[in-house]
Amino acid sequence: MEKVLDKPTTTSTATAAGAKAGVYRLPQLQVSRENFPGSPTLTLNLLVNTVDSDVMGSGEISQALAPPGGSRPIPSISGKIGQIGD
């Protein structure tokens, strides 16, 4: 499994499990369909607050189209991290 957490952007504290708590910037995520040139690409720039289980950031949907149709900004993304399984 690849490590996705970057250095904390705020002061962090140790949790009971020994992991660091704080706000982390995820590497830029890009989602697109393989082997389909010109298909839309979703790009996400996200921060994760491990203390409150919050995710926040911005994004963009881009596609190789003539202007003005090539880019659609997503100014605000927010959500919560939940636990899967036991």
N, CA, C and O atoms as a CHARMM CRD file, in Angstrom:
* protein
*
  344
    1    1 MET  N      0.83900  -1.17600   0.00000 PROA 1      0.00000
    2    1 MET  CA     0.00000   0.00000   0.00000 PROA 1      0.00000
    3    1 MET  C      0.88600   1.24200   0.00000 PROA 1      0.00000
    4    1 MET  O      1.85600   1.31300   0.75400 PROA 1      0.00000
    5    2 GLU  N      0.56100   2.20300  -0.82800 PROA 2      0.00000
    6    2 GLU  CA     1.35300   3.41300  -0.94300 PROA 2      0.00000
    7    2 GLU  C      0.97500   4.40800   0.14000 PROA 2      0.00000
    8    2 GLU  O     -0.20700   4.58200   0.43500 PROA 2      0.00000
    9    3 LYS  N      1.95500   5.05800   0.73100 PROA 3      0.00000
   10    3 LYS  CA     1.71300   6.07300   1.74600 PROA 3      0.00000
   11    3 LYS  C      1.21000   7.32600   1.06200 PROA 3      0.00000
   12    3 LYS  O      1.87300   7.84400   0.16200 PROA 3      0.00000
   13    4 VAL  N      0.03900   7.83000   1.47300 PROA 4      0.00000
   14    4 VAL  CA    -0.54000   8.99000   0.81300 PROA 4      0.00000
   15    4 VAL  C     -0.47800  10.25400   1.65600 PROA 4      0.00000
   16    4 VAL  O     -0.74300  11.34100   1.14200 PROA 4      0.00000
   17    5 LEU  N     -0.13600  10.14600   2.93200 PROA 5      0.00000
   18    5 LEU  CA    -0.09800  11.33600   3.76200 PROA 5      0.00000
   19    5 LEU  C      1.22500  12.06900   3.58900 PROA 5      0.00000
   20    5 LEU  O      2.29200  11.45800   3.53300 PROA 5      0.00000
   21    6 ASP  N      1.13400  13.35100   3.50800 PROA 6      0.00000
   22    6 ASP  CA     2.29700  14.20900   3.38400 PROA 6      0.00000
   23    6 ASP  C      2.63700  14.72800   4.78100 PROA 6      0.00000
   24    6 ASP  O      1.99700  14.33900   5.75800 PROA 6      0.00000
   25    7 LYS  N      3.62000  15.58500   4.88000 PROA 7      0.00000
   26    7 LYS  CA     3.94500  16.19600   6.16300 PROA 7      0.00000
   27    7 LYS  C      2.75500  17.02500   6.63400 PROA 7      0.00000
   28    7 LYS  O      2.08400  17.65400   5.81600 PROA 7      0.00000
   29    8 PRO  N      2.48200  17.03800   7.94100 PROA 8      0.00000
   30    8 PRO  CA     1.35900  17.83400   8.44100 PROA 8      0.00000
   31    8 PRO  C      1.57100  19.32000   8.16300 PROA 8      0.00000
   32    8 PRO  O      2.69200  19.82500   8.22900 PROA 8      0.00000
   33    9 THR  N      0.47500  20.00900   7.85300 PROA 9      0.00000
   34    9 THR  CA     0.56900  21.43700   7.61400 PROA 9      0.00000
   35    9 THR  C      0.28200  22.22300   8.89100 PROA 9      0.00000
   36    9 THR  O      0.41400  23.44600   8.90600 PROA 9      0.00000
   37   10 THR  N     -0.10800  21.53400   9.96000 PROA 10     0.00000
   38   10 THR  CA    -0.30600  22.17100  11.25600 PROA 10     0.00000
   39   10 THR  C      0.44400  21.35600  12.30100 PROA 10     0.00000
   40   10 THR  O      0.96500  20.28300  11.99800 PROA 10     0.00000
   41   11 THR  N      0.50000  21.85600  13.51200 PROA 11     0.00000
   42   11 THR  CA     1.13000  21.11200  14.58900 PROA 11     0.00000
   43   11 THR  C      0.36300  19.81500  14.80400 PROA 11     0.00000
   44   11 THR  O     -0.86700  19.81700  14.86100 PROA 11     0.00000
   45   12 SER  N      1.07800  18.72300  14.92300 PROA 12     0.00000
   46   12 SER  CA     0.41400  17.43900  15.08500 PROA 12     0.00000
   47   12 SER  C      0.69400  16.88300  16.46800 PROA 12     0.00000
   48   12 SER  O      1.67400  17.25400  17.11500 PROA 12     0.00000
   49   13 THR  N     -0.17900  15.98600  16.91500 PROA 13     0.00000
   50   13 THR  CA    -0.01600  15.32100  18.20200 PROA 13     0.00000
   51   13 THR  C     -0.15800  13.82600  17.99400 PROA 13     0.00000
   52   13 THR  O     -0.83700  13.38500  17.06600 PROA 13     0.00000
   53   14 ALA  N      0.47500  13.05000  18.84700 PROA 14     0.00000
   54   14 ALA  CA     0.39300  11.59400  18.72700 PROA 14     0.00000
   55   14 ALA  C     -0.96100  11.10700  19.23500 PROA 14     0.00000
   56   14 ALA  O     -1.48000  11.63000  20.22100 PROA 14     0.00000
   57   15 THR  N     -1.52800  10.11700  18.56900 PROA 15     0.00000
   58   15 THR  CA    -2.78200   9.52200  19.00600 PROA 15     0.00000
   59   15 THR  C     -2.48200   8.21800  19.72800 PROA 15     0.00000
   60   15 THR  O     -1.32800   7.79500  19.80600 PROA 15     0.00000
   61   16 ALA  N     -3.51400   7.58800  20.25000 PROA 16     0.00000
   62   16 ALA  CA    -3.34000   6.34400  21.00600 PROA 16     0.00000
   63   16 ALA  C     -2.68100   5.26600  20.15800 PROA 16     0.00000
   64   16 ALA  O     -1.91000   4.45900  20.67700 PROA 16     0.00000
   65   17 ALA  N     -2.97400   5.24000  18.86000 PROA 17     0.00000
   66   17 ALA  CA    -2.41900   4.21500  17.97900 PROA 17     0.00000
   67   17 ALA  C     -1.00400   4.57500  17.52100 PROA 17     0.00000
   68   17 ALA  O     -0.37900   3.80800  16.78700 PROA 17     0.00000
   69   18 GLY  N     -0.49700   5.72900  17.94500 PROA 18     0.00000
   70   18 GLY  CA     0.84700   6.13900  17.55500 PROA 18     0.00000
   71   18 GLY  C      0.89500   6.91400  16.25200 PROA 18     0.00000
   72   18 GLY  O      1.96300   7.38300  15.85800 PROA 18     0.00000
   73   19 ALA  N     -0.23200   7.06000  15.57600 PROA 19     0.00000
   74   19 ALA  CA    -0.26900   7.81200  14.32000 PROA 19     0.00000
   75   19 ALA  C     -0.31000   9.30500  14.63600 PROA 19     0.00000
   76   19 ALA  O     -0.68000   9.70300  15.74000 PROA 19     0.00000
   77   20 LYS  N      0.06400  10.10900  13.68100 PROA 20     0.00000
   78   20 LYS  CA     0.04900  11.55500  13.86100 PROA 20     0.00000
   79   20 LYS  C     -1.34400  12.09700  13.55100 PROA 20     0.00000
   80   20 LYS  O     -1.99700  11.67700  12.59500 PROA 20     0.00000
   81   21 ALA  N     -1.77900  13.03700  14.38000 PROA 21     0.00000
   82   21 ALA  CA    -3.04600  13.71300  14.15300 PROA 21     0.00000
   83   21 ALA  C     -2.74500  15.11400  13.65600 PROA 21     0.00000
   84   21 ALA  O     -1.79300  15.74600  14.11300 PROA 21     0.00000
   85   22 GLY  N     -3.54600  15.60200  12.72800 PROA 22     0.00000
   86   22 GLY  CA    -3.33600  16.94100  12.20800 PROA 22     0.00000
   87   22 GLY  C     -4.01600  17.10500  10.86500 PROA 22     0.00000
   88   22 GLY  O     -4.91500  16.34300  10.51100 PROA 22     0.00000
   89   23 VAL  N     -3.57800  18.10600  10.12100 PROA 23     0.00000
   90   23 VAL  CA    -4.11000  18.37300   8.78200 PROA 23     0.00000
   91   23 VAL  C     -3.04200  17.98100   7.77000 PROA 23     0.00000
   92   23 VAL  O     -1.90000  18.43400   7.85200 PROA 23     0.00000
   93   24 TYR  N     -3.41900  17.14000   6.82100 PROA 24     0.00000
   94   24 TYR  CA    -2.48600  16.62700   5.82700 PROA 24     0.00000
   95   24 TYR  C     -2.96300  16.98300   4.42800 PROA 24     0.00000
   96   24 TYR  O     -4.16100  16.97300   4.14500 PROA 24     0.00000
   97   25 ARG  N     -2.01100  17.29900   3.55800 PROA 25     0.00000
   98   25 ARG  CA    -2.31500  17.53200   2.13900 PROA 25     0.00000
   99   25 ARG  C     -2.08800  16.22400   1.40000 PROA 25     0.00000
  100   25 ARG  O     -1.01000  15.63600   1.48100 PROA 25     0.00000
  101   26 LEU  N     -3.10600  15.76900   0.68000 PROA 26     0.00000
  102   26 LEU  CA    -2.94600  14.57900  -0.15100 PROA 26     0.00000
  103   26 LEU  C     -2.23500  14.95500  -1.44200 PROA 26     0.00000
  104   26 LEU  O     -2.36200  16.08600  -1.91100 PROA 26     0.00000
  105   27 PRO  N     -1.49000  14.02200  -2.01900 PROA 27     0.00000
  106   27 PRO  CA    -0.94200  14.29600  -3.35500 PROA 27     0.00000
  107   27 PRO  C     -2.09200  14.57100  -4.32400 PROA 27     0.00000
  108   27 PRO  O     -3.19000  14.04200  -4.14900 PROA 27     0.00000
  109   28 GLN  N     -1.84900  15.38700  -5.33100 PROA 28     0.00000
  110   28 GLN  CA    -2.89800  15.69500  -6.30200 PROA 28     0.00000
  111   28 GLN  C     -3.40500  14.39600  -6.92800 PROA 28     0.00000
  112   28 GLN  O     -2.62100  13.57800  -7.40800 PROA 28     0.00000
  113   29 LEU  N     -4.71200  14.22300  -6.91600 PROA 29     0.00000
  114   29 LEU  CA    -5.32600  13.01100  -7.46500 PROA 29     0.00000
  115   29 LEU  C     -5.90800  13.32600  -8.83700 PROA 29     0.00000
  116   29 LEU  O     -6.59100  14.33600  -9.01200 PROA 29     0.00000
  117   30 GLN  N     -5.63500  12.45800  -9.81200 PROA 30     0.00000
  118   30 GLN  CA    -6.21400  12.60500 -11.14100 PROA 30     0.00000
  119   30 GLN  C     -6.89800  11.30600 -11.52400 PROA 30     0.00000
  120   30 GLN  O     -6.32200  10.22300 -11.42300 PROA 30     0.00000
  121   31 VAL  N     -8.15000  11.44100 -11.96700 PROA 31     0.00000
  122   31 VAL  CA    -8.93800  10.27900 -12.36600 PROA 31     0.00000
  123   31 VAL  C     -9.36000  10.48200 -13.81100 PROA 31     0.00000
  124   31 VAL  O     -9.97700  11.49100 -14.15000 PROA 31     0.00000
  125   32 SER  N     -9.02400   9.51600 -14.66400 PROA 32     0.00000
  126   32 SER  CA    -9.44400   9.57900 -16.06100 PROA 32     0.00000
  127   32 SER  C     -9.60900   8.15900 -16.58900 PROA 32     0.00000
  128   32 SER  O     -9.17000   7.19600 -15.96000 PROA 32     0.00000
  129   33 ARG  N    -10.23300   8.04400 -17.72400 PROA 33     0.00000
  130   33 ARG  CA   -10.46200   6.73800 -18.34000 PROA 33     0.00000
  131   33 ARG  C     -9.28500   6.39200 -19.23500 PROA 33     0.00000
  132   33 ARG  O     -8.93300   7.14600 -20.14300 PROA 33     0.00000
  133   34 GLU  N     -8.68000   5.23700 -18.96700 PROA 34     0.00000
  134   34 GLU  CA    -7.52700   4.82100 -19.76100 PROA 34     0.00000
  135   34 GLU  C     -7.94500   4.43100 -21.17400 PROA 34     0.00000
  136   34 GLU  O     -9.06800   3.98500 -21.40900 PROA 34     0.00000
  137   35 ASN  N     -7.01800   4.61000 -22.10400 PROA 35     0.00000
  138   35 ASN  CA    -7.18700   4.20600 -23.50200 PROA 35     0.00000
  139   35 ASN  C     -8.34300   4.90700 -24.20200 PROA 35     0.00000
  140   35 ASN  O     -8.86300   4.40400 -25.19800 PROA 35     0.00000
  141   36 PHE  N     -8.75200   6.07600 -23.68300 PROA 36     0.00000
  142   36 PHE  CA    -9.77800   6.88200 -24.33300 PROA 36     0.00000
  143   36 PHE  C     -9.26600   8.31200 -24.44600 PROA 36     0.00000
  144   36 PHE  O     -9.62000   9.16200 -23.62800 PROA 36     0.00000
  145   37 PRO  N     -8.43500   8.58700 -25.45000 PROA 37     0.00000
  146   37 PRO  CA    -7.88700   9.93800 -25.60600 PROA 37     0.00000
  147   37 PRO  C     -9.01000  10.98100 -25.68900 PROA 37     0.00000
  148   37 PRO  O    -10.00800  10.78600 -26.38300 PROA 37     0.00000
  149   38 GLY  N     -8.82500  12.07000 -24.97800 PROA 38     0.00000
  150   38 GLY  CA    -9.82000  13.13800 -24.99900 PROA 38     0.00000
  151   38 GLY  C    -10.92100  12.98400 -23.97200 PROA 38     0.00000
  152   38 GLY  O    -11.79700  13.84400 -23.88000 PROA 38     0.00000
  153   39 SER  N    -10.90000  11.90200 -23.19100 PROA 39     0.00000
  154   39 SER  CA   -11.94100  11.72300 -22.17300 PROA 39     0.00000
  155   39 SER  C    -11.71200  12.70400 -21.02500 PROA 39     0.00000
  156   39 SER  O    -10.58700  13.15400 -20.80900 PROA 39     0.00000
  157   40 PRO  N    -12.77300  13.03800 -20.29100 PROA 40     0.00000
  158   40 PRO  CA   -12.62900  13.99100 -19.18300 PROA 40     0.00000
  159   40 PRO  C    -11.67000  13.48300 -18.10400 PROA 40     0.00000
  160   40 PRO  O    -11.53600  12.27800 -17.89400 PROA 40     0.00000
  161   41 THR  N    -11.00800  14.42200 -17.42600 PROA 41     0.00000
  162   41 THR  CA   -10.12100  14.11200 -16.30800 PROA 41     0.00000
  163   41 THR  C    -10.58300  14.89700 -15.09200 PROA 41     0.00000
  164   41 THR  O    -10.79000  16.10800 -15.17100 PROA 41     0.00000
  165   42 LEU  N    -10.74500  14.21300 -13.96700 PROA 42     0.00000
  166   42 LEU  CA   -11.08600  14.84600 -12.69900 PROA 42     0.00000
  167   42 LEU  C     -9.79500  15.01100 -11.90400 PROA 42     0.00000
  168   42 LEU  O     -9.09800  14.02900 -11.64700 PROA 42     0.00000
  169   43 THR  N     -9.46900  16.23900 -11.51200 PROA 43     0.00000
  170   43 THR  CA    -8.28000  16.53300 -10.71000 PROA 43     0.00000
  171   43 THR  C     -8.74000  17.06200  -9.36200 PROA 43     0.00000
  172   43 THR  O     -9.53600  17.99800  -9.29400 PROA 43     0.00000
  173   44 LEU  N     -8.23000  16.45100  -8.27200 PROA 44     0.00000
  174   44 LEU  CA    -8.61900  16.84400  -6.92100 PROA 44     0.00000
  175   44 LEU  C     -7.40400  17.32500  -6.13100 PROA 44     0.00000
  176   44 LEU  O     -6.33900  16.70900  -6.18300 PROA 44     0.00000
  177   45 ASN  N     -7.56600  18.42400  -5.40500 PROA 45     0.00000
  178   45 ASN  CA    -6.57200  18.96300  -4.48100 PROA 45     0.00000
  179   45 ASN  C     -7.22700  18.96500  -3.10700 PROA 45     0.00000
  180   45 ASN  O     -8.09300  19.79500  -2.83300 PROA 45     0.00000
  181   46 LEU  N     -6.81500  18.03200  -2.23300 PROA 46     0.00000
  182   46 LEU  CA    -7.54000  17.81600  -0.98300 PROA 46     0.00000
  183   46 LEU  C     -6.65900  17.93200   0.25100 PROA 46     0.00000
  184   46 LEU  O     -5.46400  17.63900   0.21200 PROA 46     0.00000
  185   47 LEU  N     -7.27600  18.36700   1.35300 PROA 47     0.00000
  186   47 LEU  CA    -6.69400  18.36100   2.68800 PROA 47     0.00000
  187   47 LEU  C     -7.52400  17.41000   3.54700 PROA 47     0.00000
  188   47 LEU  O     -8.74200  17.32600   3.39500 PROA 47     0.00000
  189   48 VAL  N     -6.85000  16.69200   4.45500 PROA 48     0.00000
  190   48 VAL  CA    -7.53800  15.77900   5.36800 PROA 48     0.00000
  191   48 VAL  C     -7.22400  16.21300   6.79400 PROA 48     0.00000
  192   48 VAL  O     -6.05700  16.33300   7.16700 PROA 48     0.00000
  193   49 ASN  N     -8.26300  16.44700   7.58800 PROA 49     0.00000
  194   49 ASN  CA    -8.11900  16.75000   9.00300 PROA 49     0.00000
  195   49 ASN  C     -8.39400  15.44500   9.74800 PROA 49     0.00000
  196   49 ASN  O     -9.54400  15.01800   9.85100 PROA 49     0.00000
  197   50 THR  N     -7.33900  14.81300  10.26800 PROA 50     0.00000
  198   50 THR  CA    -7.49400  13.49700  10.89600 PROA 50     0.00000
  199   50 THR  C     -8.19500  13.57200  12.24500 PROA 50     0.00000
  200   50 THR  O     -8.77600  12.58100  12.68700 PROA 50     0.00000
  201   51 VAL  N     -8.15400  14.71600  12.90400 PROA 51     0.00000
  202   51 VAL  CA    -8.81000  14.85600  14.20200 PROA 51     0.00000
  203   51 VAL  C    -10.32500  14.84100  14.04000 PROA 51     0.00000
  204   51 VAL  O    -11.01800  14.13100  14.76800 PROA 51     0.00000
  205   52 ASP  N    -10.84400  15.61800  13.09300 PROA 52     0.00000
  206   52 ASP  CA   -12.29200  15.72900  12.88500 PROA 52     0.00000
  207   52 ASP  C    -12.81300  14.82800  11.77000 PROA 52     0.00000
  208   52 ASP  O    -14.01600  14.81800  11.50800 PROA 52     0.00000
  209   53 SER  N    -11.93800  14.07200  11.10600 PROA 53     0.00000
  210   53 SER  CA   -12.29500  13.20200   9.97600 PROA 53     0.00000
  211   53 SER  C    -12.91300  13.97900   8.81600 PROA 53     0.00000
  212   53 SER  O    -13.79900  13.47300   8.12900 PROA 53     0.00000
  213   54 ASP  N    -12.44600  15.20400   8.60100 PROA 54     0.00000
  214   54 ASP  CA   -12.94900  16.04300   7.51700 PROA 54     0.00000
  215   54 ASP  C    -12.03200  15.98300   6.30500 PROA 54     0.00000
  216   54 ASP  O    -10.81600  15.84200   6.43400 PROA 54     0.00000
  217   55 VAL  N    -12.63600  16.09200   5.12200 PROA 55     0.00000
  218   55 VAL  CA   -11.90600  16.22200   3.86400 PROA 55     0.00000
  219   55 VAL  C    -12.41500  17.50000   3.20700 PROA 55     0.00000
  220   55 VAL  O    -13.62300  17.72300   3.13100 PROA 55     0.00000
  221   56 MET  N    -11.48300  18.35100   2.72600 PROA 56     0.00000
  222   56 MET  CA   -11.89300  19.59300   2.08100 PROA 56     0.00000
  223   56 MET  C    -10.89700  19.93400   0.97900 PROA 56     0.00000
  224   56 MET  O     -9.74000  19.51500   1.02000 PROA 56     0.00000
  225   57 GLY  N    -11.35600  20.69100   0.00600 PROA 57     0.00000
  226   57 GLY  CA   -10.44700  21.09400  -1.05700 PROA 57     0.00000
  227   57 GLY  C    -11.18000  21.62200  -2.26400 PROA 57     0.00000
  228   57 GLY  O    -12.29000  22.14400  -2.15600 PROA 57     0.00000
  229   58 SER  N    -10.54400  21.48100  -3.43000 PROA 58     0.00000
  230   58 SER  CA   -11.11100  21.95000  -4.68500 PROA 58     0.00000
  231   58 SER  C    -10.73400  20.96600  -5.78600 PROA 58     0.00000
  232   58 SER  O     -9.96400  20.03100  -5.57000 PROA 58     0.00000
  233   59 GLY  N    -11.28800  21.19600  -6.95600 PROA 59     0.00000
  234   59 GLY  CA   -10.99200  20.29700  -8.06500 PROA 59     0.00000
  235   59 GLY  C    -11.31500  20.93500  -9.40000 PROA 59     0.00000
  236   59 GLY  O    -11.66800  22.11000  -9.48800 PROA 59     0.00000
  237   60 GLU  N    -11.18400  20.12800 -10.43000 PROA 60     0.00000
  238   60 GLU  CA   -11.44300  20.60000 -11.79100 PROA 60     0.00000
  239   60 GLU  C    -11.73700  19.39000 -12.67700 PROA 60     0.00000
  240   60 GLU  O    -11.10300  18.34200 -12.55600 PROA 60     0.00000
  241   61 ILE  N    -12.69900  19.55700 -13.55600 PROA 61     0.00000
  242   61 ILE  CA   -12.94000  18.56700 -14.59900 PROA 61     0.00000
  243   61 ILE  C    -12.45700  19.19400 -15.89600 PROA 61     0.00000
  244   61 ILE  O    -12.92800  20.26200 -16.29000 PROA 61     0.00000
  245   62 SER  N    -11.51700  18.53100 -16.56100 PROA 62     0.00000
  246   62 SER  CA   -10.97600  19.08300 -17.80000 PROA 62     0.00000
  247   62 SER  C    -11.08400  18.05600 -18.92300 PROA 62     0.00000
  248   62 SER  O    -11.07900  16.84500 -18.70000 PROA 62     0.00000
  249   63 GLN  N    -11.18100  18.58100 -20.11800 PROA 63     0.00000
  250   63 GLN  CA   -11.29300  17.74100 -21.30300 PROA 63     0.00000
  251   63 GLN  C    -10.71100  18.51000 -22.47800 PROA 63     0.00000
  252   63 GLN  O    -10.77600  19.73800 -22.52800 PROA 63     0.00000
  253   64 ALA  N    -10.14300  17.77100 -23.42100 PROA 64     0.00000
  254   64 ALA  CA    -9.54100  18.39400 -24.59400 PROA 64     0.00000
  255   64 ALA  C    -10.62900  18.87100 -25.55000 PROA 64     0.00000
  256   64 ALA  O    -10.94800  18.19100 -26.52500 PROA 64     0.00000
  257   65 LEU  N    -11.19700  20.04600 -25.26600 PROA 65     0.00000
  258   65 LEU  CA   -12.22900  20.65100 -26.10400 PROA 65     0.00000
  259   65 LEU  C    -11.81700  22.07800 -26.44600 PROA 65     0.00000
  260   65 LEU  O    -11.01600  22.69400 -25.74300 PROA 65     0.00000
  261   66 ALA  N    -12.37100  22.58200 -27.52000 PROA 66     0.00000
  262   66 ALA  CA   -12.10100  23.97400 -27.89400 PROA 66     0.00000
  263   66 ALA  C    -12.68700  24.91000 -26.84100 PROA 66     0.00000
  264   66 ALA  O    -13.74300  24.61500 -26.28100 PROA 66     0.00000
  265   67 PRO  N    -12.02300  26.03400 -26.56200 PROA 67     0.00000
  266   67 PRO  CA   -12.54000  26.98800 -25.57300 PROA 67     0.00000
  267   67 PRO  C    -13.94700  27.43100 -25.94000 PROA 67     0.00000
  268   67 PRO  O    -14.24600  27.54800 -27.12900 PROA 67     0.00000
  269   68 PRO  N    -14.79400  27.67300 -25.00900 PROA 68     0.00000
  270   68 PRO  CA   -14.58200  27.71700 -23.56800 PROA 68     0.00000
  271   68 PRO  C    -14.90100  26.39200 -22.87300 PROA 68     0.00000
  272   68 PRO  O    -15.00900  26.37300 -21.64700 PROA 68     0.00000
  273   69 GLY  N    -15.05300  25.29800 -23.59500 PROA 69     0.00000
  274   69 GLY  CA   -15.55200  24.05600 -23.00500 PROA 69     0.00000
  275   69 GLY  C    -14.54000  23.12200 -22.39300 PROA 69     0.00000
  276   69 GLY  O    -14.91000  22.00700 -22.02300 PROA 69     0.00000
  277   70 GLY  N    -13.27000  23.51000 -22.26200 PROA 70     0.00000
  278   70 GLY  CA   -12.25600  22.56800 -21.83100 PROA 70     0.00000
  279   70 GLY  C    -12.07200  22.36900 -20.34400 PROA 70     0.00000
  280   70 GLY  O    -11.46100  21.38100 -19.93700 PROA 70     0.00000
  281   71 SER  N    -12.57900  23.27700 -19.50700 PROA 71     0.00000
  282   71 SER  CA   -12.30300  23.18800 -18.07700 PROA 71     0.00000
  283   71 SER  C    -13.50500  23.64500 -17.26200 PROA 71     0.00000
  284   71 SER  O    -14.12400  24.66800 -17.55200 PROA 71     0.00000
  285   72 ARG  N    -13.82100  22.85800 -16.23100 PROA 72     0.00000
  286   72 ARG  CA   -14.90900  23.20600 -15.31600 PROA 72     0.00000
  287   72 ARG  C    -14.36900  23.14800 -13.88900 PROA 72     0.00000
  288   72 ARG  O    -14.11100  22.05800 -13.37700 PROA 72     0.00000
  289   73 PRO  N    -14.19200  24.30400 -13.23500 PROA 73     0.00000
  290   73 PRO  CA   -13.67000  24.29000 -11.87000 PROA 73     0.00000
  291   73 PRO  C    -14.70500  23.78600 -10.87000 PROA 73     0.00000
  292   73 PRO  O    -15.90700  23.98600 -11.04800 PROA 73     0.00000
  293   74 ILE  N    -14.22800  23.13900  -9.83100 PROA 74     0.00000
  294   74 ILE  CA   -15.05500  22.73200  -8.69000 PROA 74     0.00000
  295   74 ILE  C    -14.46400  23.47500  -7.49900 PROA 74     0.00000
  296   74 ILE  O    -13.48100  23.01200  -6.92100 PROA 74     0.00000
  297   75 PRO  N    -15.04100  24.62600  -7.11500 PROA 75     0.00000
  298   75 PRO  CA   -14.40600  25.48300  -6.12300 PROA 75     0.00000
  299   75 PRO  C    -14.40100  24.93300  -4.69500 PROA 75     0.00000
  300   75 PRO  O    -13.52200  25.28100  -3.90600 PROA 75     0.00000
  301   76 SER  N    -15.36100  24.08900  -4.35700 PROA 76     0.00000
  302   76 SER  CA   -15.43900  23.61900  -2.97800 PROA 76     0.00000
  303   76 SER  C    -15.85100  22.15200  -2.92100 PROA 76     0.00000
  304   76 SER  O    -16.90100  21.76200  -3.43100 PROA 76     0.00000
  305   77 ILE  N    -14.99800  21.35100  -2.28900 PROA 77     0.00000
  306   77 ILE  CA   -15.29200  19.93900  -2.06900 PROA 77     0.00000
  307   77 ILE  C    -15.17100  19.70600  -0.56500 PROA 77     0.00000
  308   77 ILE  O    -14.20300  20.14500   0.05500 PROA 77     0.00000
  309   78 SER  N    -16.13600  19.02700   0.01600 PROA 78     0.00000
  310   78 SER  CA   -16.04200  18.72400   1.44700 PROA 78     0.00000
  311   78 SER  C    -16.70700  17.38500   1.72000 PROA 78     0.00000
  312   78 SER  O    -17.58600  16.94600   0.97900 PROA 78     0.00000
  313   79 GLY  N    -16.27100  16.74800   2.79400 PROA 79     0.00000
  314   79 GLY  CA   -16.82500  15.45900   3.15900 PROA 79     0.00000
  315   79 GLY  C    -16.24800  14.94300   4.45800 PROA 79     0.00000
  316   79 GLY  O    -15.45000  15.61700   5.10900 PROA 79     0.00000
  317   80 LYS  N    -16.65200  13.75200   4.82700 PROA 80     0.00000
  318   80 LYS  CA   -16.20400  13.10100   6.04400 PROA 80     0.00000
  319   80 LYS  C    -15.56400  11.76600   5.70000 PROA 80     0.00000
  320   80 LYS  O    -15.93800  11.11400   4.72600 PROA 80     0.00000
  321   81 ILE  N    -14.59000  11.36900   6.51800 PROA 81     0.00000
  322   81 ILE  CA   -13.97300  10.05300   6.37500 PROA 81     0.00000
  323   81 ILE  C    -14.68200   9.12400   7.34000 PROA 81     0.00000
  324   81 ILE  O    -14.84200   9.44200   8.51800 PROA 81     0.00000
  325   82 GLY  N    -15.10500   7.98100   6.84100 PROA 82     0.00000
  326   82 GLY  CA   -15.75700   6.99500   7.69000 PROA 82     0.00000
  327   82 GLY  C    -14.95300   5.71600   7.74700 PROA 82     0.00000
  328   82 GLY  O    -14.04400   5.49800   6.94600 PROA 82     0.00000
  329   83 GLN  N    -15.29600   4.88300   8.69100 PROA 83     0.00000
  330   83 GLN  CA   -14.60500   3.61400   8.87400 PROA 83     0.00000
  331   83 GLN  C    -15.31000   2.52000   8.08500 PROA 83     0.00000
  332   83 GLN  O    -16.53900   2.46400   8.04500 PROA 83     0.00000
  333   84 ILE  N    -14.52300   1.65400   7.45900 PROA 84     0.00000
  334   84 ILE  CA   -15.07000   0.53000   6.71100 PROA 84     0.00000
  335   84 ILE  C    -14.72800  -0.74000   7.49000 PROA 84     0.00000
  336   84 ILE  O    -13.57900  -0.94200   7.88300 PROA 84     0.00000
  337   85 GLY  N    -15.70500  -1.57100   7.70600 PROA 85     0.00000
  338   85 GLY  CA   -15.45100  -2.82500   8.42300 PROA 85     0.00000
  339   85 GLY  C    -15.46100  -2.64900   9.91700 PROA 85     0.00000
  340   85 GLY  O    -16.01000  -1.68100  10.44500 PROA 85     0.00000
  341   86 ASP  N    -14.84000  -3.60600  10.59800 PROA 86     0.00000
  342   86 ASP  CA   -14.83200  -3.58400  12.07300 PROA 86     0.00000
  343   86 ASP  C    -13.80800  -2.65200  12.62300 PROA 86     0.00000
  344   86 ASP  O    -13.68000  -2.52400  13.84000 PROA 86     0.00000
